[in-house]
Amino acid sequence: MQRAHRLLSIAVLTCLSASAFAATTYTTSASFMAQVAPGAYSENFNSWVTDPPAGALVFSSGGFTYSAFAVDDLYLSAGFLGTSQINKALTLTFTSGNVTAVGANFFALNISDAFQAVSVTITLSDGTVSTFTPTSMADSFRGFTSSTPITSLTFSAPGQSLYASLDNLTVGVAAVPEPANWALTALGLAGVIAARRRKVA
């Protein structure tokens, strides 16, 4: 019975330490930027005045590179990046291999580029999922930091007659590892080591 209890404890601690590597989510730009190291690359898409060419669009600055892609092409106008067709996902692929922090305003628009208060879902390459319903641009921000590189972000298709859109995109490096994550990892490893020592003794 004692051994089963110990094994259960080890399993729980190991799961906790593994989950410590999932991304941390921030709901405001200020809280997110406080966790991003200097030198991040921010893009507000204001310099784009015409629609982009077909296919993926590549952005690069400050050592960070990513591409944006949507089935049936992208749409750039009025200072935001979106899908050209309704109900399509917008995918960012971080190709520089050093992105551990990403944040933006995520929202859905109608054909007149008017904001729509509907549920949106963002999925990161590590399986982190954030679903929320922004009521305005002011509360449409989501940011993520991770202890491991983020290789992609997918903004799911927002529904019929709606276009997935984002603005004020920042990519960079997380400033410091989350203290809670390191504590959970250390606790999980300590549990495994302690159990192994007892077994050997």
Residue pairs with C-beta under 8 A, 6 or more apart in sequence:
6 195
6 198
7 195
9 191
9 195
10 191
10 192
10 195
13 187
13 188
13 190
13 191
13 192
14 188
14 191
14 192
16 184
16 187
16 188
17 184
17 185
17 186
17 187
17 188
17 189
18 188
19 184
20 147
20 178
20 180
20 181
20 182
20 184
20 185
21 126
21 146
21 147
21 148
21 181
22 126
22 127
22 128
22 146
23 124
23 126
23 128
23 144
23 145
23 146
23 150
24 35
24 144
24 145
24 146
24 178
24 181
25 128
25 130
25 142
25 143
25 144
26 32
26 35
26 103
26 141
26 142
26 143
26 144
26 145
27 132
27 139
27 141
27 142
27 143
28 141
28 143
29 103
29 141
29 143
29 168
31 143
32 101
32 103
32 141
32 143
32 144
32 145
32 170
33 40
33 103
33 143
33 170
34 175
35 101
35 143
35 145
35 174
35 175
35 176
36 101
36 103
36 145
36 170
36 172
36 173
36 174
36 175
37 101
37 172
37 173
37 174
37 175
39 62
39 63
39 172
39 173
40 62
40 64
40 101
40 170
40 171
40 172
40 173
41 59
41 61
41 62
41 63
41 64
41 170
41 171
41 172
42 168
42 169
42 170
43 59
43 61
43 168
43 169
43 170
44 79
44 167
44 168
44 169
45 76
45 79
45 80
45 81
45 167
45 169
46 79
48 76
48 77
50 76
51 73
51 74
51 75
51 76
51 77
51 84
52 73
52 74
52 76
54 73
55 69
55 73
56 67
56 68
56 69
56 93
57 67
57 68
57 69
57 74
57 76
58 65
58 66
58 67
59 65
59 66
59 67
59 68
60 66
60 96
63 96
63 98
64 94
64 96
64 98
64 99
64 171
64 172
65 94
65 95
65 96
66 92
66 93
66 94
66 95
66 96
66 99
66 171
67 92
67 93
67 95
68 74
68 81
68 90
68 91
68 92
69 90
69 91
69 92
69 93
70 82
70 83
70 84
70 85
70 88
70 89
70 90
70 91
70 164
71 83
71 85
71 88
71 89
72 83
72 84
72 85
72 88
73 83
73 84
73 85
74 81
74 82
74 83
74 84
74 90
75 81
75 82
75 83
75 84
75 163
75 165
76 82
77 113
78 113
79 167
80 109
80 165
80 166
80 167
81 90
81 165
81 166
81 167
81 169
82 90
82 109
82 163
82 164
82 165
82 166
83 89
83 90
83 157
83 163
83 164
83 165
84 163
85 163
86 111
86 160
86 161
86 162
86 163
87 157
87 158
87 159
87 160
87 161
87 162
88 157
88 163
88 164
89 154
89 155
89 156
89 157
89 164
90 154
90 155
90 164
90 165
90 166
91 152
91 153
91 154
91 155
92 102
92 152
92 153
92 154
92 169
93 151
93 152
94 102
94 149
94 150
94 151
94 152
94 153
94 171
97 149
97 151
98 149
98 173
99 149
99 150
99 151
99 171
99 172
99 173
100 145
100 146
100 147
100 148
100 149
100 150
100 172
100 173
100 174
101 143
101 144
101 145
101 146
101 150
101 170
101 171
101 172
101 173
101 174
101 175
102 124
102 143
102 144
102 150
102 153
102 169
102 170
102 171
102 172
103 141
103 142
103 143
103 144
103 169
103 170
104 141
104 142
104 143
104 166
104 167
104 168
104 169
104 170
105 137
105 140
105 141
105 166
105 167
105 168
106 120
106 122
106 134
106 140
106 141
106 142
106 155
106 164
106 165
106 166
107 115
107 116
107 120
107 134
107 137
107 140
107 165
107 166
107 167
108 115
108 116
108 118
108 120
108 158
108 159
108 162
108 163
108 164
108 165
109 115
109 116
109 162
109 163
109 165
110 116
110 161
110 162
110 163
111 161
111 163
115 136
115 137
116 158
116 162
117 133
117 134
117 135
117 136
118 133
118 158
118 159
118 162
119 131
119 132
119 133
119 158
120 131
120 132
120 133
120 134
120 140
120 155
120 156
120 158
120 164
121 129
121 130
121 131
121 155
121 156
122 129
122 130
122 131
122 142
122 153
122 154
122 155
122 156
123 129
123 153
123 154
123 156
124 144
124 146
124 150
124 152
124 153
125 150
125 151
125 152
125 153
126 146
126 148
126 150
128 144
128 146
130 142
130 144
132 142
134 140
137 167
141 168
143 170
144 150
144 153
145 174
145 175
145 178
146 174
147 174
147 177
147 178
147 181
155 164
155 166
156 164
157 164
158 164
